[in-house]
Amino acid sequence: MRKIYLLLFVLLFAFTGLYAASVTEFRGTIVDADTKYPLPGATISIPDLRASAITNSKGEFVIKNLPAKGRFLVQVSYIGYRTFTQSIDLANPGSLAFALQPSVIEGREVVITGTGGSSDNRKNSTSVSSVSKADLLDHPSTNLIDAISRVPGVAQITTGPGISKPVIRGLSYNRVVTVSDGVKQEGQQWGDEHGIEIDQYSADHVEVLKGPASLMYGSDALGGVINILDGLPAPDGTLRGEFLTNYASNNGQTGSSLMLQGNENGLTYKVRGSYKNAYSYKTPTEYVPNSGYNETDYEGQIGLNKSWGYAHLDASSFRTNLGFYDPVRNDAGQLVDENGNTFSNAQDKDRTLAYPKQDVRHYKLAMNSNILLGNGSIKATLGYQHNLRRELDTEGEAPNLFLNSYTYSYDIKYSLKEEHGWAPVFGVSGEYMHSLNTSGLEQLIPDYDSQAFGAFAYVKKTWKEDTFNAGARFDYRGMTGKAFDGESQFNGFTNKFSHVTGAVGYTHEFNDAFSFKSNLGSAFRAPNIAELSANGVHEGAFRYEIGNPNLKPEQSYQLDASFEYQNQYVSTSLGGFANIINNYIYYSTDGQSKLVNGTEYPVYNFVQDNAFLRGIEASLTLHPLSFIHFENSFSYTRATNTTTHGSLPFIPAATLRNELRFEPKINGTSHSYVSVGIDNFFKQTKIDSFETPSAGYTLLNASVGTTLKLSKSQDITIYVAGKNLLDKAYYDHLSRFKPGRLSEEDPTLGIYNMGRNVTFGVNIPFTLKK
């Protein structure tokens, strides 16, 4: 299978290199709509062709190596102006002078997640939120999921600051699909104690689709999709890069990343290297022993942007080491080691991780292409991933657990030429996964093979103020678990699942400011390997898990709708959703325990019931003056087990966020800001039987930053951002260190979330050739 995929990579790249067509240029100007003055430094991009340009001092731009015909969505953006989007036929583009309206709200972003191609978000029926790179920098975080958890409806299950699992509208783990480089991330995501294995510094922006998305992504997209998007290739004839670095005071986290990219007549290339390192984090009352981590990432890209389309080959290497700690307190309430000794200040700030620890590595190849053929185009993504996860208990000894998986995937979409507003898309996708235990002393899951195949049809009709879309998909997924008789015992099994899903959506723009969107969709999720077959101690989760090979696939039916209003002074949205899930899978305990190697572990079994989730999400941003921004958001999710009439586990508390931002005009600088924010987390008492309730709390945050103009063509961004400035002692409801999660026998054994943390950062973009 691996040889077949490598051959496909080579053949696709060779084909695109041989496929020749006439070179076409797209020229024009970008000006201020009021003054008609040119806007130097404005960006124009064609996302479906992954092509872009920057205007010169006269507001002029040129994009080379484009097809001579075809209709594509063009996006024009400039800070301080409203983003402009328009569908343009390159065979007859008309006037190429784009006039941007000054606005403190840029808005109208183009999104690609969950659609057949690029789309103006107001014409996209699914709920998609976009987080820009500027937003990621303005709100520093310990990892990428932490960074996007400010989006209404998004939360995170954490094990300290180094490990975060995404939660969308109360759904997590295998119910949320993470996509990077166009490839669905496969890295033992059913587990609690490691993150998503993606370099957070590589993200140009992140799109979060909230709601069922099986139509485009197959199984697992029950709760939504997190699409981590790289930036577009450099404009033709450009060699540029960036260097960014930051330091966090709480756990001494240092992070640095260096990127270089170029484009020579359509031959594009990019390299990036990143490194993070942190010692143990501090709560308001104590350091958490051996909670440090380090991470080393490398990635590269080489590709072609030509008049036939594009083809890009991405390669990445991710490695992280994470400290483990099984919390124990002495009679004085202090955290101690296995011998009852307290930890010294030197140990707490030692960047060399102690044992036990975890070594996680992820290697990936991805070929992305969009080839124009006749009156249509074929978008293809081929992926190869190798994930290795080692749990190390003692130095010099074999890993306690060593999971080793190989995944091969493909995703192919054929888009027909848009005719009279109708845009049909057909697609197929699939993956093969081979997972095994390698030289580990323990086995939590058996060796297994998994195959998946899906095919869909999708159509979108666009009128002037209305859009309508509909689609249907068939999926097949099979899994074969291998029998094993050792310290752990597994029975062999073979499961096969198939399902039909669909979606229908509608949007309406009442006027340029007011719009409505709604979507009715279904989704399914096949049980994962742990749910089907686990039989062992899940060390990082402090429990003994027992799977059930007779589980059925989850089936979801969700309706969501929202209204949005945006003008020069106000931007607001209000939406709600209702999600019915049949055969919802979760783990439950009846109080039994199992003695393993002298330690008593509570036994958890995977069971199924029906569930109903509903909630609301709202945002309100006020701009009484151009330099004042008052941003507010609220999200609430209620999840009920309709079989037992209880509550589902791991449901985030209601959240209200408020931020007042002042953006003064200072000579010699741009994008200067001072902000103060308050995050309010309400109490969560709607819990499952094995959970403990969580009290409400409020966190104070603040930040200040500016971009200094060092020369006409060079600037530098500096910022300082503080989180939990009052050093509030609190337990987030989704923290795996909260009381009751670490010990069923002693529900008081808990560890607070991170205390005060101040981050200092610098970002230096640079251009070597223009």
KOLPAMI-845735 format. One record per residue (C-alpha): x, y, z; residue in one letter. Coordinates in steps of 0.1 Angstrom, whole numbers, padded with zeros to 4 digits, always signed. Each point is the difference from the previous one (the first is absolute). Example, Ala and Ser with C-alpha at 12.3 -4.5 7.8 and 13.67 -1.06 7.14 Angstrom:
BEGIN
+0123-0045+0078A;+0014+0034-0007S;
//
This chain:
BEGIN
+0000+0000+0000M;+0028+0024+0008R;+0017-0006-0033K;-0033+0007-0018I;-0004+0033+0018Y;+0036+0011-0008L;-0006-0009-0036L;-0032+0021-0001L;+0019+0030+0015F;+0027-0003-0027V;-0025-0005-0029L;-0022+0029+0010L;+0030+0024+0004F;+0014-0012-0033A;-0033+0004-0018F;-0005+0035+0012T;+0035+0009-0011G;-0006-0013-0035L;-0034+0015-0004Y;+0006+0033-0017A;-0022+0029-0009A;+0003+0036-0010S;+0012+0024+0027V;-0027+0025+0011T;+0003+0031+0021E;-0026+0017+0022F;+0007+0037+0004R;-0017+0029+0018G;+0000+0026+0026T;-0014+0004+0036I;-0010+0034+0012V;-0018+0018+0028D;-0037+0002-0010A;-0004+0036+0015D;+0033+0017-0009T;+0010-0022-0030K;+0035-0001+0013Y;+0019-0032-0006P;+0004-0025+0029L;+0036-0014+0000P;+0004-0032+0018G;-0036-0012-0006A;-0004-0038-0006T;-0020-0016-0028I;-0004-0037+0000S;-0017-0028-0019I;-0003-0028+0026P;-0011-0028-0023D;+0032+0006-0020L;+0022+0007+0030R;+0012+0031-0017A;+0005+0035+0014S;+0017+0034-0005A;+0008+0031+0019I;-0005+0035-0014T;+0029+0023-0007N;+0003+0037+0009S;-0024+0008-0028K;-0026-0025+0012G;+0007-0022-0029E;+0001-0038+0001F;+0007-0029-0024V;-0006-0038+0005I;+0017-0022-0026K;-0005-0036-0011N;-0038+0001+0000L;-0024-0018-0023P;-0013+0019-0030A;-0036-0009+0011K;-0020-0011+0029G;-0021+0016+0028R;+0017+0005+0033F;-0006+0018+0033L;+0024+0029+0006V;+0006+0015+0034Q;+0015+0035+0005V;+0010+0011+0035S;+0019+0028+0017Y;+0001+0008+0037I;-0024+0028+0008G;-0022-0008-0030Y;-0030-0023-0006R;+0010-0032-0017T;-0013-0003-0035F;-0010-0033-0017T;-0012-0005-0035Q;-0003-0029-0024S;+0019+0009-0032I;+0002-0018-0034D;+0037+0002-0011L;-0011-0002-0036A;-0019+0033+0004N;+0010+0016+0033P;-0014+0034-0007G;+0012+0030+0020S;+0031-0010+0020L;+0000+0031+0022A;-0011-0010+0035F;-0013+0027+0024A;+0001-0008+0037L;-0022+0017+0025Q;+0017+0012+0033P;-0014-0020+0029S;+0010-0009+0035V;-0017-0034-0006I;+0017-0019-0028E;-0025-0029-0001G;-0012-0020-0030R;+0028-0026+0001E;+0003-0028-0025V;-0002-0035+0015V;+0007-0034-0015I;-0010-0024+0028T;-0031-0022-0006G;-0006+0014-0036T;+0008-0013-0034G;+0023+0031-0006G;+0007+0034+0013S;-0030+0019+0012S;-0010+0033+0015D;-0009-0009+0035N;-0033+0018-0002R;-0010-0024-0028K;+0012-0030+0019N;-0029-0018+0018S;+0022-0017+0026T;+0013+0018+0031S;+0036+0008-0006V;+0022+0023+0021S;+0034+0011-0013S;+0029+0008+0024V;+0027+0021-0016S;+0037-0001+0007K;-0003+0034+0016A;-0026-0013+0024D;+0023-0030+0008L;+0028+0024+0009L;-0021+0026+0019D;-0012-0028+0023H;+0031-0021+0008P;-0006-0036+0010S;+0019-0031+0010T;-0012-0020-0031N;-0022+0004-0031L;-0032-0013+0015I;+0004+0023+0030D;+0003+0029-0025A;-0033-0007-0018I;-0020-0009+0031S;-0012+0036+0002R;-0023-0006-0030V;-0036-0002+0012P;-0010-0037+0002G;+0036-0012+0002V;+0017-0013+0032A;+0028-0024+0010Q;+0006-0030+0021I;+0034+0006+0017T;+0027-0019+0018T;+0020+0029+0012G;+0010+0027-0025P;+0019-0023-0024G;-0029-0023-0010I;-0033+0012-0014S;-0028-0019-0018K;-0025+0021-0020P;-0037+0001+0010V;-0026+0014-0024I;-0035+0005+0014R;+0006-0027+0027G;+0014-0026-0024L;+0037-0010+0001S;+0026-0028-0007Y;-0010-0019-0031N;-0030+0021-0005R;+0021+0030-0012V;+0021-0003-0032V;+0033+0020-0001T;+0013+0007-0035V;+0035+0013-0008S;+0016+0002-0035D;-0034-0011-0013G;+0004-0034+0018V;-0021-0013+0028K;+0023-0003+0030Q;+0003-0036+0013E;+0020-0003+0031G;-0017-0022+0027Q;-0024+0029+0006Q;-0022-0022+0021W;+0025+0004+0028G;-0001+0026+0028D;+0036+0007+0007E;+0014+0016-0032H;-0009+0028-0023G;-0005+0003-0038I;+0036-0002-0011E;+0001+0031-0021I;+0024+0029+0001D;-0020+0030+0013Q;+0023+0025-0016Y;-0006-0014-0035S;-0037+0010+0000A;-0007+0031-0021D;-0037-0002+0011H;-0024-0026+0014V;-0035-0007-0012E;-0024-0016+0025V;-0031-0017-0014L;-0026-0005+0027K;-0025-0028-0006G;-0002-0033-0019P;+0023-0001-0031A;-0001-0036-0011S;-0011+0011-0034L;+0035+0012-0008M;+0021-0018+0026Y;-0016-0034+0006G;+0000-0017+0034S;+0011+0019+0032D;-0011+0035-0012A;-0030-0003+0024L;+0007+0031+0020G;+0020+0020-0026G;+0033+0006-0017V;+0031+0020+0009I;+0018+0009-0032N;+0035+0013+0006I;+0010+0019-0032L;+0034+0009-0011D;+0006+0034-0017G;-0001+0004-0038L;+0033-0004-0019P;+0021+0032-0003A;-0009+0022-0030P;+0020-0007-0032D;+0036+0013+0001G;-0001+0004+0038T;+0022-0015+0027L;-0012+0008+0035R;-0003-0015+0035G;-0007+0006+0037E;+0016-0005+0033F;-0021-0001+0032L;+0009-0007+0036T;-0018+0002+0033N;+0006-0007+0037Y;-0027-0008+0026A;+0007+0008+0037S;-0021-0027+0017N;+0018-0031-0013N;+0030+0016-0017G;-0014-0010-0034Q;+0023+0011-0028T;-0012-0003-0036G;+0017+0010-0032S;-0007-0006-0037S;+0018+0009-0032L;-0016-0002-0034M;+0013+0008-0035L;-0021-0003-0032Q;+0004+0010-0037G;-0015-0001-0034N;+0020+0000-0033E;-0023+0000-0030N;-0025-0023+0016G;+0026-0023+0017L;-0009+0004+0037T;+0019-0011+0030Y;-0001+0004+0038K;+0018-0012+0031V;-0007+0005+0037R;+0015-0011+0033G;-0015+0005+0034S;+0009-0008+0036Y;-0018+0002+0033K;+0012-0008+0035N;-0016+0004+0035A;+0006-0011+0035Y;-0027-0008+0025S;-0030+0024+0002Y;-0011+0018+0031K;-0035+0002+0014T;-0008+0029+0024P;+0010-0024+0029T;+0027-0024-0013E;+0022-0012-0029Y;-0013-0032-0017V;+0029-0024-0001P;+0013-0014-0033N;-0026+0019-0020S;+0026+0015-0024G;+0003-0008-0037Y;+0020+0007-0031N;-0008-0001-0037E;+0020+0001-0032T;-0016+0005-0034D;+0012+0001-0036Y;-0020+0004-0031E;+0007+0007-0037G;-0020+0005-0032Q;+0009+0000-0037I;-0026+0005-0027G;-0010+0014-0034L;-0025+0028-0006N;-0007+0000-0038K;-0028+0008-0024S;-0014-0036+0004W;-0004+0005+0038G;+0024-0009+0028Y;+0016-0030+0017A;+0018+0002+0033H;+0019-0026+0020L;+0002+0005+0038D;+0021-0019+0024A;+0001+0005+0038S;+0016-0015+0031S;-0015+0005+0035F;+0016-0012+0032R;-0010+0008+0036T;+0010-0013+0034N;-0025+0004+0028L;+0005-0006+0037G;-0024-0022+0019F;-0010+0003+0036Y;-0024-0022+0020D;-0010+0024+0027P;+0005-0010+0036V;-0002+0023+0031R;+0015-0004+0034N;-0018+0007+0033D;+0009+0037-0003A;-0017+0001-0034G;+0033+0004-0020Q;+0005-0018-0033L;+0027-0027+0005V;+0018-0027-0020D;-0005-0037+0003E;+0023-0001+0030N;-0019+0028+0018G;+0026+0027-0006N;-0010+0035-0009T;+0015+0016-0031F;+0027+0027+0001S;-0001+0033-0019N;+0029-0013-0021A;-0021-0030-0010Q;-0030+0021-0008D;+0020+0022-0024K;+0021-0028-0015D;-0006-0001-0038R;+0013-0035-0001T;-0031-0022+0004L;-0001-0026+0026A;-0016-0035-0003Y;-0027-0010-0007P;-0004+0020-0032K;-0014-0003-0035Q;+0018+0002-0034D;-0024+0007-0029V;+0011+0003-0036R;-0020+0007-0031H;+0013+0000-0036Y;-0021+0010-0030K;+0001+0003-0037L;-0029+0018-0019A;-0004+0007-0037M;-0027+0027-0007N;-0009+0009-0035S;-0028+0017-0020N;+0003-0009-0037I;-0023+0018-0025L;-0014-0024-0025L;-0024+0012-0027G;-0030+0017+0016N;+0008-0013+0034G;+0028-0006+0025S;+0013-0029+0021I;+0012+0007+0036K;+0020-0029+0014A;+0017-0005+0034T;+0021-0031+0006L;+0013-0005+0035G;+0025-0023+0018Y;+0003+0002+0038Q;+0022-0019+0025H;-0008+0004+0037N;+0020-0013+0028L;-0009+0003+0037R;+0022-0013+0028R;-0007+0000+0037E;+0033-0002+0019L;+0000-0010+0036D;+0037-0006+0008T;+0031+0013-0016E;+0018-0027-0021G;-0030-0024+0000E;-0024-0008-0028A;-0031+0022-0003P;-0030-0010+0021N;-0022+0007-0030L;+0011+0005-0036F;-0027+0006-0026L;+0011+0002-0036N;-0024+0008-0028S;+0002+0006-0038Y;-0028+0018-0019T;-0004+0004-0037Y;-0029+0023-0012S;-0014+0016-0031Y;-0026+0026-0007D;-0011+0009-0036I;-0026+0025-0010K;-0012+0008-0035Y;-0016+0034-0004S;-0020+0008-0031L;-0001+0034-0016K;-0025+0023+0016E;-0031+0005-0023E;-0027+0024+0008H;+0010+0000+0037G;+0000-0038+0003W;+0034-0014+0012A;+0000-0038+0004P;+0028-0020+0016V;+0006-0037+0002F;+0026-0017+0021G;+0015-0032+0015V;+0022-0005+0030S;+0015-0028+0020G;+0028-0011+0023E;+0018-0031+0011Y;+0015-0002+0035M;+0024-0026+0014H;+0006+0002+0037S;+0021-0022+0022L;+0016-0003+0035N;+0038+0001-0003T;+0022-0014+0028S;-0023+0015+0027G;-0003-0017+0034L;-0037+0009+0001E;-0028-0002-0025Q;-0031+0022+0003L;-0014-0007-0035I;+0008-0029-0024P;+0017+0002-0034D;-0025+0008-0026Y;-0007+0010-0036D;-0026+0026-0011S;-0014+0008-0034Q;-0024+0027-0010A;-0016+0011-0033F;-0025+0028-0007G;-0016+0016-0031A;-0022+0031-0001F;-0019+0024-0023A;-0005+0037+0009Y;-0016+0029-0018V;-0002+0037+0008K;-0023+0025-0017K;+0007+0037+0003T;-0024+0028-0006W;+0007+0037+0007K;-0012-0001+0036E;-0006-0037+0006D;+0020-0032-0001T;-0012-0036+0003F;+0021-0031+0003N;-0007-0037+0004A;+0020-0032+0000G;+0001-0037+0009A;+0028-0024+0009R;+0005-0037+0004F;+0027-0013+0023D;+0015-0034+0008Y;+0024-0008+0028R;+0014-0033+0011G;+0023-0009+0029M;+0018-0032+0008T;+0015-0005+0035G;+0027-0026+0005K;-0003-0026+0028A;+0027+0001+0026F;+0007-0020+0032D;+0026+0015+0024G;+0000+0023+0030E;-0031+0015-0018S;-0024-0022-0019Q;-0019+0010-0031F;-0025-0020-0020N;+0002+0004-0038G;-0029+0017-0016F;-0012+0015-0034T;-0025+0028-0002N;-0015+0015-0031K;-0021+0032+0000F;-0017+0019-0028S;-0021+0031+0001H;-0017+0026-0022V;+0001+0036+0011T;-0012+0033-0015G;-0004+0037+0005A;-0020+0029-0013V;+0006+0036+0006G;-0013+0035-0008Y;+0013+0036+0004T;-0016+0033-0006H;+0015+0035-0001E;-0028+0025+0009F;+0024+0028-0009N;+0037+0008+0002D;-0001-0001+0038A;-0025-0026+0010F;+0001-0037-0008S;-0014-0034+0010F;+0013-0035-0003K;-0013-0035+0008S;+0011-0035-0004N;-0016-0034+0006L;+0025-0029-0001G;+0006-0035+0011S;+0033-0017+0009A;+0013-0033+0013F;+0029-0013+0020R;+0013-0035+0000A;+0012-0012+0034P;+0038+0004+0005N;+0024-0028+0009I;+0001+0009+0037A;-0038+0000+0002E;-0002-0034-0018L;+0028-0019+0016S;+0019+0017+0029A;+0010-0023+0028N;+0026+0015+0022G;+0013+0028+0021V;-0002+0035-0016H;+0028+0014+0020E;-0003+0036-0008G;-0037-0002+0006A;+0003-0018+0034F;-0026-0027-0009R;-0004-0036-0013Y;-0020+0001-0033E;-0020-0029-0015I;-0013+0003-0035G;-0031-0014-0016N;+0003-0016-0035P;-0038+0001-0005N;-0003+0038+0000L;-0020+0016-0028K;+0010+0032-0019P;-0012+0033+0014E;-0026+0019-0021Q;-0004+0037+0002S;-0028+0023-0013Y;+0006+0037+0005Q;-0017+0032-0008L;+0017+0033+0005D;-0009+0036-0011A;+0014+0034+0006S;-0005+0037-0008F;+0029+0025-0006E;+0000+0037-0001Y;+0029+0022-0008Q;+0005+0037-0008N;+0026+0027+0007Q;-0007+0000+0038Y;-0015-0033+0009V;+0007-0037-0007S;-0022-0026+0015T;-0012-0035-0004S;-0024-0023+0017L;-0004-0037-0007G;-0013-0032+0015G;+0003-0038-0007F;-0018-0032+0009A;+0018-0033-0004N;-0016-0035+0004I;+0025-0028+0003I;-0011-0036-0001N;+0023-0027+0015N;+0022+0026+0017Y;+0032-0018+0014I;+0015+0009+0033Y;+0017-0018+0029Y;-0016-0007+0033S;+0009-0016+0033T;-0021-0020+0025D;+0025+0004+0028G;+0020-0032-0007Q;+0038+0001+0000S;+0029-0022-0012K;+0034-0006+0016L;+0029+0003-0024V;+0036-0001+0011N;-0009+0009+0035G;-0022+0030-0010T;-0038+0001+0002E;-0016+0015-0031Y;-0037+0009-0005P;-0015-0020-0028V;-0018+0018-0028Y;-0021-0017-0027N;-0010+0015-0033F;-0038+0002-0004V;-0026+0016-0023Q;-0031+0021+0006D;-0018+0027-0019N;+0009+0037+0005A;-0014+0035-0007F;+0023+0030-0002L;-0012+0036-0005R;+0014+0034+0006G;+0005+0036-0010I;+0029+0021-0012E;+0000+0038-0002A;+0025+0028-0006S;-0002+0038+0001L;+0028+0024-0010T;-0006+0037+0004L;+0021+0027-0017H;-0013+0034+0013P;+0033+0015-0013L;+0024-0014-0026S;+0027-0006+0027F;-0023-0016+0026I;-0011-0037-0002H;-0022-0016+0026F;-0002-0037-0008E;-0024-0024+0018N;-0009-0036-0006S;-0021-0026+0018F;-0004-0038-0005S;-0021-0026+0018Y;-0005-0037-0006T;-0024-0023+0018R;+0005-0038-0006A;-0025-0026+0013T;+0001-0038+0000N;-0036-0006-0012T;+0002-0036+0010T;+0010+0005+0037T;-0013+0036+0001H;+0033+0010+0015G;+0027+0023-0014S;+0029-0009-0024L;+0036+0002+0013P;+0026+0026-0010F;-0024+0027-0010I;+0015+0035+0003P;-0015+0026+0023A;-0017+0031-0015A;+0025+0027-0008T;-0002+0038-0004L;+0030+0019-0013R;+0004+0037+0000N;+0029+0020-0014E;+0005+0038-0003L;+0026+0009-0026R;+0015+0034-0006F;+0020+0006-0032E;+0017+0034+0000P;+0018+0016-0030K;+0037+0004+0009I;+0025+0015-0024N;+0026-0026-0012G;-0023-0029+0009T;-0030-0019-0013S;-0026-0023+0015H;+0007+0011+0036S;-0024-0012+0026Y;-0007-0002+0037V;-0026-0025+0012S;-0016-0012+0032V;-0022-0031+0001G;-0021-0019+0024I;-0009-0036-0005D;-0030-0013+0020N;-0005-0037+0004F;-0032-0010+0016F;-0005-0029+0024K;-0006-0034-0015Q;-0023-0022+0020T;-0016-0019-0029K;+0024-0030+0002I;+0003-0037-0004D;-0001-0023+0031S;+0038-0004+0001F;+0008+0037-0003E;+0001+0027+0027T;-0016+0034-0005P;+0021+0031-0007S;-0003+0034+0015A;-0001+0032-0022G;+0029+0023-0002Y;+0012+0032-0017T;+0035+0006-0016L;+0015+0034-0007L;+0022+0003-0031N;+0018+0029-0017A;+0024+0006-0029S;+0019+0028-0018V;+0017-0001-0033G;+0012+0020-0030T;+0017-0003-0034T;+0030+0022-0003L;+0010+0014-0034K;+0038-0005-0002L;+0001+0010-0036S;-0022+0005-0030K;+0000-0038-0006S;+0008-0014+0034Q;-0020-0002+0032D;+0000-0020+0032I;-0030-0009+0023T;+0005-0002+0037I;-0026-0009+0027Y;-0006-0008+0036V;-0030-0020+0010A;-0012-0011+0035G;-0025-0028+0009K;-0015-0005+0034N;+0017+0032+0012L;-0016-0003+0035L;+0015-0035+0004D;-0035-0015+0006K;-0001-0035+0013A;-0026-0019-0020Y;-0009-0034-0015Y;-0011+0001-0036D;-0028-0026-0004H;+0018-0017-0029L;+0033-0003+0018S;+0011-0036+0006R;+0017+0013+0032F;-0032+0012+0016K;-0012-0016+0032P;-0016-0034-0005G;+0017-0007-0033R;+0033-0010+0016L;-0015-0023+0026S;-0034-0013+0005E;+0008-0010+0036E;+0013+0035+0009D;-0020+0027-0020P;+0019+0028+0018T;+0032-0010-0018L;+0003+0026-0027G;+0024+0024-0016I;-0010+0035-0010Y;+0004+0014-0035N;+0029+0022-0009M;+0005+0032+0020G;+0012+0034-0011R;+0018-0002-0034N;+0015+0029-0018V;+0013-0005-0036T;+0025+0022-0018F;+0002-0004-0037G;+0017+0013-0032V;-0009-0006-0036N;+0023+0011-0028I;-0011-0005-0036P;+0027+0006-0026F;+0003+0002-0038T;+0033-0011-0017L;-0012+0005-0035K;-0030+0019-0013K;
//
